[in-house]
Amino acid sequence: MVLSVQALGLVVLAAILLQTIAVAVSFMYFSRVLNTMQENFSQSSVSCLINVKLPSEVVDSAAEDKNSDPCWQVTQQLHYLIEKKIADSFQKEISSAVSNKLTGVLPVLHPGIPGVPLPKVGAHVTGVASSLKPPIEESSRSTTGYFGERIRAWEGQRGLSFLQNMELRGGELLVPRAGLYYIYAQTYFRLASTGDPETEEGAELVQYIYKKMSSYMGPILLMKSSRSACWPQGQEPGLFSLHQAGTAFLQPADRLFITVSNASAVEMDGRASYFGAFLVS
């Protein structure tokens, strides 16, 4: 009986020992296999990156072949990440550059802020709000050489306006340097109600930008903007605005001025009626 118990104990001990050895051998084997697979995968990934061809060098193949190729998937993902990073960085730099440029050439957007640069040569003049109509010179093409009625009441020093190396004389901006200039203007019209429901007449609103040259007798039309508007028939007035902008080469001593049709309807609010120019290059 004692021998049987001892024999049983030896058998159990031998079984445990064999099981332990089997587990250890299995662990070592699978560890080696995993290391081999990891090494092969790493070499394969590096090979994909080293031997990869640029999209322009890749020979066209079936879409299913590309999708099943691990190297193609790895490189496509890498290309996507690189392109996205470059695009984000480029967009950020461009946005910053554009913002800085606009702030520099149009300081009226941020008037009076320290550190905001003014353009080297530029001006933004605004309408003068008054209970009286601004001095507007009535004219005809035959006698003055330009269309419309000339606006002379512009503010160049206060509020949103500024003059930087330019002068404002009698409603004209005097150009000090030769170069390419960006020129813009806006006028705001308030058409009073006719009070007659039967009225069907319309108003033709026109805004002109002219330049005067010392070497030429008559003014030269640079830009024109127009729109047709119906006279309001209710109690409220009709509100309309004309805006235009463009570039032109100007010479020293050239002068810029604005004329409009229906001058008596122009409202000279500084935020609604204005014009200006600045040197681009």
Secondary structure, 3 states (H helix, E strand, C coil): CHHHHHHHHHHHHHHHHHHHHHHHHHHHHHHHHHHHHHHHHHHHHHHHHHHCCCHHHCCCCCHHHHHHCHHHHHHHHHHHHHHHHHHHHHHHHHHHHHHHHHHHHCHHHCCCCCCCCCCCCEEEEEECCCCCCCCEECCCHHHHCCCCEEECCEECCCCCCEEECCEEECCEEECCCCEEEEEEEEEEEEECCCCCCCCCCEEEEEEEEEEECCCCCCCEEEEEEEEEEECCCCCCCEEEEEEEEEEEEECCCCEEEEEECCHHHECCCCCCCEEEEEECC
